[in-house]
Amino acid sequence: MTRGKILKLMSQRLPEWLTIRLPRPDTIKQVESMMRQKNLHTVCESARCPNLPECWSKKTATFMILGDTCTRSCGFCAIKVGHGTEVDPFEPANVGKVAKDLGLKHIVVTSVARDDLKDEGAAQFARTIEQLHKQLPHCIVEVLTPDFKGKDDCIKTVTDAFPEIYNHNIETIARLHTVVRPQAKYQRSLRVLERVKELNPEIYTKSGLMLGLGETRDEVVKTLEDLRKIGVDAVTIGQYLRPTMKHLPVVSYIHPDEFKEYEQIGEEMGFAFVASGPFIRSSYNAIAFSEKVMAERLAKAEEAAAAS
């Protein structure tokens, strides 16, 4: 190894609170085998998420529908970019079957961006939600959708299928959007979340952002304010970690104490659920919010029963 490479590696050394927690290879292999049998994909495996073993042990999983190739090229994302693959008509039923076989309690359904499709993939989301509700009547279904270019009919298609939680990530503060998400828009993402609440106030909305890309504290707080102003119920905040040298560099590593501060700020703003920490990802520990959703729904049902 050359001196230059050694210096480069040294400069990338992570702080002690960010010790990488790699999933066990046998766990990854097991997940991949199970998914490939039904021609399915998960973000957990595609991104080699460090939280994979923990989430799967809690009976949660994030299925990635509409293929494993994204039509957008965000500067932070490890998912491969290219032409979208053919939409699999059996995919919704297969997701439902695998989720049922695994006995999942909380299922997250996300997708690559499919700008090549007329409906941006919205109908496939709706069919998958319907299959999950059919095969696992008591599960919580959370969708994590692209912005659908802000198309109202696409948002309505997914919302009409009535997922319990509708997640769309804002990802970063407004100033950095042109660099981090060049094919997305800050205000458009806010509008997606706002529109979901307008279409069905009973659906819980959720969003997430990454830190360490050059944002300031005031900009993070402003983003949280913007999300809360449009009624977003839950938010996740995590540390951006560079997937490869081709992706955006990490500008700063945020200390756990600062993440804790953002969590307190979010709670004070009135979010029903805030998860903030270095290893927090959009779907990490989703079961915690799921349990809160179920508890609130049960309380509402009991109130309605008492009133009648």
C-alpha positions in Angstrom: 0.0 0.0 0.0 1.4 3.4 -1.0 1.9 6.2 1.5 -0.9 8.2 -0.2 -3.4 5.4 0.3 -2.4 5.0 4.0 -2.9 8.7 4.6 -6.2 8.6 2.8 -7.4 5.7 5.0 -6.2 7.5 8.1 -8.1 10.6 7.2 -11.3 8.6 6.9 -11.0 7.0 10.3 -14.4 7.0 12.1 -14.9 8.5 15.6 -15.2 5.9 18.4 -19.0 6.2 18.5 -19.3 5.2 14.9 -17.7 1.8 15.1 -19.1 0.0 12.1 -21.4 -2.9 13.0 -21.3 -5.2 10.0 -24.1 -7.8 9.7 -23.0 -11.4 10.0 -22.4 -12.9 6.5 -24.6 -15.9 7.2 -27.4 -13.6 8.1 -27.1 -11.7 4.9 -26.9 -15.0 2.9 -30.0 -16.3 4.6 -32.0 -13.1 3.8 -30.7 -13.0 0.2 -31.7 -16.6 -0.4 -35.2 -16.1 1.0 -35.7 -13.0 -1.1 -34.3 -14.4 -4.4 -36.6 -17.4 -4.2 -39.5 -15.0 -4.8 -37.5 -12.6 -6.9 -37.7 -9.9 -4.2 -35.3 -7.4 -2.9 -34.8 -5.6 0.4 -33.1 -2.3 1.1 -31.5 -4.0 4.2 -29.4 -6.2 1.9 -28.9 -3.8 -1.0 -27.4 -1.2 1.3 -25.7 -3.8 3.6 -27.4 -2.0 6.5 -25.6 -2.5 9.9 -29.0 -2.7 11.6 -30.2 -5.7 9.5 -29.8 -8.5 12.2 -31.5 -6.4 14.9 -34.5 -5.4 12.7 -35.1 -8.9 11.4 -34.9 -10.3 14.9 -37.8 -7.9 15.8 -39.9 -9.2 12.9 -39.5 -6.1 10.8 -38.2 -5.9 7.2 -38.0 -3.4 4.4 -39.0 -4.8 1.0 -37.8 -2.9 -2.1 -40.3 -3.3 -4.9 -40.1 -2.3 -8.6 -36.6 -3.9 -9.0 -33.2 -3.0 -7.7 -32.2 -0.4 -10.3 -33.0 3.3 -9.7 -33.6 5.9 -12.4 -32.2 8.7 -10.3 -28.6 9.3 -9.2 -28.6 10.8 -5.7 -25.2 11.6 -4.3 -25.6 9.7 -1.1 -27.3 6.4 -2.2 -25.6 3.0 -2.8 -28.4 1.5 -4.9 -27.4 1.0 -8.5 -28.5 3.4 -11.1 -29.8 2.6 -14.6 -32.8 1.8 -16.7 -35.7 0.5 -14.7 -36.5 -3.2 -14.9 -39.8 -4.8 -16.0 -42.6 -4.5 -13.4 -43.3 -8.0 -11.9 -47.0 -8.6 -11.7 -46.5 -11.3 -9.1 -44.4 -9.1 -6.8 -47.2 -7.8 -4.5 -48.4 -11.3 -3.8 -44.9 -12.6 -3.3 -44.2 -9.8 -0.8 -47.3 -10.7 1.1 -46.4 -14.4 1.1 -42.9 -13.9 2.4 -44.1 -11.4 5.0 -46.7 -13.9 6.2 -44.2 -16.8 6.2 -41.8 -14.7 8.4 -44.6 -13.7 10.7 -43.7 -10.0 10.3 -45.6 -7.5 12.5 -44.4 -4.3 10.8 -43.6 -4.3 7.0 -42.0 -1.4 5.3 -42.4 -1.2 1.5 -40.1 1.1 -0.4 -38.9 1.3 -4.0 -36.3 2.6 -6.3 -37.4 5.8 -8.2 -39.2 4.8 -11.4 -39.3 8.0 -13.4 -39.6 5.8 -16.5 -43.1 4.6 -15.6 -46.2 6.6 -16.3 -47.5 6.2 -12.8 -44.0 6.3 -11.2 -44.8 2.8 -9.7 -47.7 4.0 -7.5 -50.1 1.2 -8.6 -47.5 -1.4 -7.6 -47.3 0.2 -4.1 -51.1 0.0 -3.9 -51.3 -3.6 -4.9 -48.6 -4.5 -2.4 -50.3 -2.7 0.4 -53.6 -4.5 -0.5 -51.8 -7.9 -0.5 -50.2 -7.3 2.9 -53.5 -6.3 4.5 -55.1 -9.4 2.9 -52.5 -11.9 4.0 -51.6 -10.3 7.4 -54.7 -8.4 8.6 -53.2 -7.3 11.9 -49.8 -6.1 10.6 -48.8 -2.5 10.2 -47.8 -1.4 6.7 -45.5 1.5 6.2 -44.6 2.8 2.8 -41.5 4.7 2.0 -42.1 6.3 -1.4 -40.2 8.4 -3.9 -41.7 11.8 -4.5 -43.6 10.6 -7.7 -42.5 14.0 -9.2 -45.3 15.4 -7.1 -48.0 13.9 -9.2 -51.3 14.1 -7.3 -52.8 11.0 -8.8 -49.8 8.9 -7.8 -49.9 10.1 -4.2 -53.7 9.4 -4.2 -53.3 5.9 -5.6 -51.0 5.0 -2.7 -53.0 6.8 0.0 -56.2 5.2 -1.2 -54.7 1.8 -0.4 -54.6 3.0 3.2 -51.1 2.2 4.5 -51.0 2.8 8.2 -47.8 4.9 7.8 -46.8 7.0 4.8 -43.1 7.8 4.8 -41.3 10.1 2.4 -37.8 11.2 3.3 -36.8 14.9 3.0 -33.2 13.6 3.3 -31.4 16.9 3.9 -31.9 20.6 4.5 -33.2 22.9 1.7 -29.8 24.5 0.8 -28.1 21.1 0.0 -30.9 19.6 -2.1 -29.3 20.5 -5.4 -26.2 18.7 -4.5 -27.5 15.8 -2.5 -30.8 15.2 -4.4 -30.3 16.9 -7.8 -33.5 15.3 -9.3 -35.7 16.1 -6.3 -36.9 19.3 -4.7 -37.3 20.2 -1.0 -40.7 21.9 -1.4 -41.9 19.1 -3.5 -41.1 16.5 -0.8 -42.9 18.6 1.8 -45.9 18.8 -0.5 -46.0 15.0 -0.9 -46.3 14.6 2.9 -48.8 17.5 3.2 -51.0 16.0 0.5 -51.1 12.6 2.2 -52.6 14.3 5.3 -55.1 16.2 3.2 -56.2 13.0 1.4 -56.5 11.0 4.6 -55.7 12.5 8.0 -55.9 9.0 9.6 -52.7 8.0 7.9 -49.6 8.7 10.0 -46.9 10.6 8.1 -43.1 10.2 8.6 -39.9 11.6 7.2 -36.2 11.3 7.7 -33.0 13.3 7.2 -29.2 12.6 7.2 -26.7 14.8 9.0 -23.0 15.3 8.3 -23.3 16.8 4.8 -22.5 20.3 5.8 -25.8 21.5 7.3 -25.9 23.9 10.3 -27.8 23.4 13.5 -30.3 26.2 12.6 -30.9 24.5 9.2 -31.7 21.2 10.9 -34.1 22.8 13.3 -35.8 24.7 10.4 -36.3 21.4 8.5 -37.9 19.9 11.6 -40.1 22.9 11.9 -41.1 22.7 8.2 -42.0 19.0 8.7 -44.0 19.6 11.8 -45.8 22.6 10.2 -47.4 20.2 7.6 -48.4 17.7 10.3 -45.7 15.1 9.9 -46.1 12.7 12.9 -42.7 11.0 13.1 -39.1 11.8 12.1 -35.8 9.9 11.9 -32.4 11.5 12.0 -29.2 9.7 11.3 -25.5 10.1 10.4 -24.6 10.1 6.7 -22.0 7.5 5.9 -20.3 7.5 2.6 -21.1 4.2 0.7 -18.1 4.5 -1.7 -15.5 7.0 -2.8 -17.7 7.9 -5.7 -20.4 9.3 -3.4 -20.6 12.6 -1.5 -17.9 13.0 1.2 -18.8 13.2 4.9 -18.3 16.8 6.0 -18.7 16.1 9.7 -19.5 13.3 12.2 -22.2 14.4 14.5 -21.7 13.6 18.2 -24.4 11.4 19.9 -25.1 14.3 22.3 -26.1 16.5 19.4 -28.4 13.8 18.0 -29.9 13.6 21.5 -30.5 17.3 21.4 -32.3 17.1 18.1 -34.5 14.3 19.5 -35.5 16.5 22.4 -36.1 19.5 20.1 -38.3 17.3 17.9 -40.3 16.0 20.9 -40.8 19.5 22.1 -42.2 20.5 18.6 -44.9 17.9 19.1 -43.7 14.9 16.9 -45.4 11.7 18.1 -42.2 9.8 17.5 -38.5 10.9 17.1 -35.6 8.6 16.5 -32.2 10.4 16.4 -28.8 8.8 16.6 -25.7 8.0 14.5 -27.0 4.6 13.3 -30.6 5.6 12.9 -32.0 4.9 9.4 -35.4 5.5 8.0 -36.8 2.1 8.9 -34.7 1.4 11.9 -36.7 0.3 15.0 -39.9 0.9 13.1 -41.6 -1.5 15.4 -41.4 1.2 18.2 -43.5 3.7 16.2 -45.7 0.8 15.1 -46.6 -0.1 18.7 -47.4 3.6 19.3 -49.6 3.7 16.3 -51.5 0.6 17.4 -51.9 1.9 21.0 -53.3 5.2 19.7 -55.7 3.4 17.4 -56.9 1.1 20.1 -57.5 4.1 22.4 -59.6 5.8 19.6 -61.6 2.6 19.0 -62.3 2.3 22.8 -63.4 6.0 22.9 -65.7 5.5 19.9 -67.2 2.4 21.5 -67.8 4.2 24.8 -69.4 7.1 23.0 -71.8 4.8 21.1 
